[in-house]
Amino acid sequence: MKIATNGIETHYTVSGEGPWLVFSHSLACDTRMWKPQVEAFSKSYKVLCYDTRGHGQSSAPAGEYTLEQLADDAKALFDGLGIKSCHWVGLSMGGMIGQTFALRHPGIYKTLTLADTTSYYPPEAQPLWQQRIKIAADSGMEPIVPAMLDRWFTEPFRKHGAPVIGEIAEAIRATPPQGFIGCCHALPKINLTARLKEIPCPTLVIVGELDPGTPPAMAQAIHDATPGSQLAVLPNAAHLSNAEQPEAFNAALQTFLDRHR
């Protein structure tokens, strides 16, 4: 389904009944990333997944995006669907949007789950983002696929050849280059660590122990800066911990949500 939001069209899916539970995907993915979570949580929640601006079947306007814009897209989606409160789960980019949203639109989140994400990128990370922008601009998404898969999944998991590897590879390829570039301008500007103490809702931080992109140290920094937060480190998982270790991810999320339902 699609809905007009903040000057674009946003594609979304809704499954199940109960309190709203919203999943926000990583850079260069789409709603399909959350398949293991939709199957598990739609039994007791009304699960909303949506394609972020520039991704999947949502609009992908050219230009530089901002995290504030991406958060406002989500707010417009909520307004269009009549969502007054929800539980938010964001991984990587989705976690950055979640932090920005919680500070920009307080009072909507019942809980906030931040998976394999960061609240700050150091200056030395900037060249990597510029390199990604140049590759996508010059050659499209295909050259980005191998490097992404190498960072997103552990080597044993990749060698095992799980079907999810091919599904995620296709999602990367399908990402419009201009949407990928737009978000690559937004994400490295995140600098919210000092403000995390302002987020009032219960917060869970999840990270794969082998995540090279947003490693456990970044998750620890979020945990340390967010009073009362919980931290779950998932063994044998890299960046897309929800896809590589879905049972462990779902168990950590379920325990947290049960505590705050």
N, C-alpha and C positions, 0 to 999 in steps of 0.2 A: 504494500500500500504506500501511497505518497500523500504528502500534505505540504502546503505552503508554509514556510517558516523563515522569517528574517531575510526575505528577499531571495530565497532559493526554494527548491523542492527537496524535501527530505524523504527518503525511503525508509520504511520501518516495518517491523513485524510484531505482532502481539500474540502470546500464547498463554493459556491457562487462566485461572481466576484466583483472586485473593489480593493482598496488598501489592502495590506496584513495586517491581524489582527491575531496575534498568541496567543494561549492560552496554558499555561503550568500548569500542574496539581499538586496537593498536593502529599505528601508521601502516599504510599499505595493506590493510585487511578490510573486512566488511562484516556484516551481521553473521555470516556463516562461521566465523571464528568461534562463536559461542554455542555451537551445536551441543557439546556435552553438558553445558550448563542449562540450556533451554530444556533439554530432555529431563534433567534432574529437578529443576526448580519450578517448572510450569505445573507440577502436581499440586503445589501449595501457594504459588504466587502468580500474579498477572505479570508475565515477563515481557518487557519491551526491549527489543534490540533495534538499533537504527544505524544507518550509514552516515558517518560524519561527512560534513561538507568536503567535496573533492574526492569522495570514495564511493565504491559500489555503485548503486543506482541513484544516489543523490546527485544534485547539481554540482558541477565542478568549474566554477568561474575562474578565469585567469586572475593573477595578481597575488600579492602577499596576504596571507590570512594572519589573524592574531588569535591568541588563546581566549581573549575576551569575546571575540566574535564567535568562536566555536562554542563557548559557554552560552552565549545569547541564542545561538541556534537551538541548543538543547532546551533553553527556557521557552522559546517560541513553540517548540515541539510539545512540551508539557502543556502550555496554554492551549494549543490546538486540540489536545487529547483530553483536556480537563483534569490534568494531574496536579493535585495540590500538595501531595507529599509522596515520597518514594524512598526506597533503598537504592543506592547507586553503587555499581561495580565498574571500575574503569581500569583497563590494563594499558600500560605504557602511555601512549597519547591519551587514551581514555581516562587514565589517572590524572594526567595534567589538566585535562578539561574538568574533571571532577573537583580538583582542588580550586581551580579558578571559579567554577560555578558556586561552590560552597561559600566562598568569600564574597562573590558578587551578588548572589541571590540567597542570602541566609534564610533558614527556617523551613526549607523545602525537604532537605534530606533527613530521613529518620536515622539512617546509618550511611557511612561512606567507607567503601572498600577500595584501597589503592594497591593495585597489583603490578609488580615489575615496572615501576615508574620512578620518577625523581621529582624533587621540588626545586632543583637548581642544576644548571649545567655550568661547569667552569669554562673560562675563556679558551682553554686549550682544546675544548670539544668543538669549537666553531668551525675549524677547517673541514672536519668530517661532514658537517651539514652542508657546507658549501660544495664539497665534492659530490655529495648526493644530488644536489640541485643541478650541478653541471652535467652529470651523467644522464639524469632524466631529461634535461633540456636538449642534450645533444643526440641521445640514442634511445630514448624511451625507457620503459621499465624492465625489459628483458635482461640487460646487464646487471640489474640490481638484484635479481632473484637469487643467484647463488650466494652472494654475500649475506643477504637477509636470512636465508635458511641456515647458513653456518652459524649466525649469531643467535638465532631464535630457538634452535634445538641442539641438544647434545649430540656428539658424534655417534654414540651407540644407537640413539633413537633414529638418527638419519639413516644409519646403515641397516637398521631393522626394516626400513621401508614401509613404515606405517602409512595407511591411506591418507591420513591427515597432512602428511608432507606435500603430497600432490595437490590437495585442496588448497592449502595455504599458498603454494607456489602459483596456482591459478589466480588466487585473489590478488597477489602482488602484481601479476601480469595485467590483470583487469583494471588496476587502479589508473585513472586518468593521469598522465604525467603532470598536467597543470594543477591537479588537485594535490598530488604528492608534493610538488614544488611549493604550492601555497602553504601547506602544513609544515614543510621543512623550514620555512621562514618563521613560523610561529613558535615551534616547540623549543628551540635552543634559547629562546628569550625568557623561559620560565625562571623566576627568582622569588619563590614564595616561602622558603623555609622559615623566615622570621615571622611570618604571619600565620603559620599553621596553628598556633595557640589560640587564634580567634575562631577556629572552626568548632562549633558547640556540640556537634553530634558524635555519637560513638564511632570510632574509626578502627578499621582493621587494615594492616599493612601485610601484604603477601609478596614473597619474592622467591624465585628459584635460586637454589644455592649456587648454581653454576651460570647464572645470568651474566654475560659479559657486557651487555649494553647498559643496563641499570642494575648494577651489582648489589649484593646484600648491604654494602656500606651505605649506599644511597637510601635503601629501605630503612636502615638503622637511623639515618639522619632524620627521616620523616617521623619515625617512631619516637625518637628522642624529643622532637620539637612539637609533638602533638600530645598534650596531656591526656592520660587515660587510654591511649591507643594500645592495640595489641599487635604483636608481630608474629607472623608465621613464615618460617623458612622451609621451603619444600625440597626434599632431597631429590637428586637425579633429575633436575629440571633446569632449563635455561630460560630464555626470555618469555616465550609463550608457555608459561607454566600451566595455564588452564588447559592447553591442548596436549602437552607432553605428559602431565600427571593429573588428568582430570579427576580421578578419584580423590587424591590428596587435596587438590584445590577445592573441590566441592565439599569435602568434609570440613575443611577449615572455614569455608564460607557458611556452611549450614550451622555449625556450632555457634558461630558469631551471630548469625541472624536469629537463631532460636533464643539466644540470650537477650536480644533486643526487640523481639517481635511484639 
